[in-house]
């Protein structure tokens, strides 16, 4: 339990690192990829403050129920990545694709995940406004 508390404290400090934010901005500028980090409990650093999220995500996360559904999805897949000890490419509850890559320290303890997404793949059906509102 003490290890988890130390990890959570380190994660909170990580979110304040200027270089991490710059790294995130460089990846977004070069590749168009939005990255973030999920804590061991699935909480997100939200490096971009959510401003670079997919427009569907921004809209859905504006409502309390939509944001709760997104958070539950983040927690579930962070836990799945931890347990499988490998990267996951999955479709979230809103039909967007996300990537979760688990991170482990030298001792093999799970310390969180890197996420990349969320994006709409060409073979995914685009949601209508009413479908997005229903999800939100």
C-alpha positions as CSV (number, residue, x, y, z in Angstrom):
1,X,0.0,0.0,0.0
2,X,2.9,2.4,0.8
3,X,4.3,1.7,-2.7
4,X,1.0,2.8,-4.2
5,X,1.0,6.1,-2.2
6,X,4.6,6.8,-3.2
7,X,3.7,6.1,-6.9
8,X,0.6,8.4,-6.6
9,X,2.7,11.2,-5.2
10,X,5.4,10.8,-7.9
11,X,2.6,10.8,-10.5
12,X,1.2,14.1,-9.2
13,X,4.6,15.6,-9.3
14,X,5.2,14.3,-12.9
15,X,2.1,16.3,-14.1
16,X,3.9,19.5,-13.1
17,X,7.1,18.8,-15.1
18,X,7.5,21.5,-17.8
19,X,9.6,19.1,-20.0
20,X,6.9,16.5,-20.0
21,X,4.4,19.1,-21.3
22,X,6.9,20.2,-24.0
23,X,7.5,16.6,-25.0
24,X,3.7,16.2,-25.4
25,X,3.5,19.3,-27.5
26,X,6.3,18.2,-29.7
27,X,4.6,14.8,-30.4
28,X,1.3,16.5,-31.1
29,X,3.0,19.0,-33.5
30,X,5.1,16.4,-35.3
31,X,2.8,13.4,-35.5
32,X,-0.6,14.8,-34.6
33,X,-0.8,12.3,-31.7
34,X,-2.2,13.4,-28.3
35,X,-0.5,11.6,-25.5
36,X,-1.3,11.6,-21.8
37,X,-0.4,9.6,-18.7
38,X,-2.7,7.5,-16.6
39,X,-1.9,7.0,-12.9
40,X,-2.1,3.5,-11.4
41,X,-5.8,4.2,-10.5
42,X,-6.6,5.4,-14.1
43,X,-6.6,9.1,-13.3
44,X,-5.3,11.2,-16.2
45,X,-2.7,14.0,-16.1
46,X,-4.6,15.8,-18.9
47,X,-1.4,17.4,-20.2
48,X,-3.2,19.4,-22.8
49,X,-5.9,20.4,-20.3
50,X,-8.3,18.6,-22.6
51,X,-8.1,21.3,-25.3
52,X,-6.5,18.9,-27.8
53,X,-9.0,16.1,-27.3
54,X,-11.0,14.8,-30.2
55,X,-14.1,17.1,-30.5
56,X,-16.4,14.1,-29.7
57,X,-14.4,13.6,-26.4
58,X,-14.6,17.3,-25.6
59,X,-18.4,17.3,-26.1
60,X,-19.0,14.1,-24.2
61,X,-16.7,15.1,-21.3
62,X,-18.7,18.3,-20.8
63,X,-21.5,16.5,-19.2
64,X,-21.2,14.8,-15.7
65,X,-22.5,11.5,-17.0
66,X,-20.3,11.6,-20.1
67,X,-17.2,12.5,-18.1
68,X,-18.0,9.7,-15.6
69,X,-18.3,7.2,-18.5
70,X,-15.0,8.3,-19.9
71,X,-13.3,8.1,-16.5
72,X,-14.7,4.5,-16.0
73,X,-13.3,3.6,-19.5
74,X,-9.9,5.1,-18.6
75,X,-9.8,3.1,-15.3
76,X,-10.9,-0.1,-16.9
77,X,-8.3,-0.1,-19.7
78,X,-5.5,1.1,-17.4
79,X,-6.2,-1.9,-15.2
80,X,-6.4,-4.2,-18.2
81,X,-3.0,-2.9,-19.4
82,X,-1.5,-3.4,-16.0
83,X,-2.8,-7.0,-15.7
84,X,-1.9,-8.0,-19.3
85,X,1.5,-6.2,-19.0
86,X,1.2,-5.1,-22.6
87,X,-0.1,-2.4,-24.8
88,X,-3.8,-2.2,-25.7
89,X,-5.5,-0.7,-28.7
90,X,-9.2,-0.5,-28.0
91,X,-12.5,1.2,-28.8
92,X,-13.8,3.4,-26.0
93,X,-17.5,3.6,-25.0
94,X,-18.0,6.5,-27.5
95,X,-16.6,4.5,-30.5
96,X,-13.2,6.2,-30.7
97,X,-9.8,4.3,-30.7
98,X,-7.4,4.7,-27.9
99,X,-4.0,3.2,-27.1
100,X,-2.8,2.4,-23.5
101,X,0.8,1.3,-22.9
102,X,1.6,0.2,-19.3
103,X,4.7,1.5,-17.6
104,X,6.6,-0.5,-14.9
105,X,9.5,0.5,-12.7
106,X,12.8,-1.5,-12.4
107,X,11.2,-3.7,-9.8
108,X,8.3,-4.6,-12.1
109,X,5.7,-2.5,-10.2
110,X,3.1,-0.9,-12.3
111,X,3.5,2.9,-12.2
112,X,0.9,4.0,-14.7
113,X,0.3,4.1,-18.5
114,X,1.0,6.3,-21.5
115,X,-2.2,6.9,-23.6
116,X,-2.4,8.0,-27.2
117,X,-5.7,8.9,-28.7
118,X,-8.5,9.2,-29.1
119,X,-9.0,9.1,-32.8
120,X,-11.6,8.0,-35.3
121,X,-10.5,5.2,-37.6
122,X,-11.8,5.1,-41.2
123,X,-13.5,1.8,-40.6
124,X,-15.4,3.1,-37.5
125,X,-18.8,4.5,-38.3
126,X,-18.9,8.3,-37.5
127,X,-21.4,9.1,-34.9
128,X,-24.3,11.5,-35.5
129,X,-24.9,14.5,-33.3
130,X,-27.8,12.8,-31.7
131,X,-25.7,9.7,-30.9
132,X,-23.0,11.8,-29.3
133,X,-25.6,13.6,-27.3
134,X,-27.1,10.3,-26.2
135,X,-23.6,9.1,-25.1
136,X,-23.0,12.4,-23.3
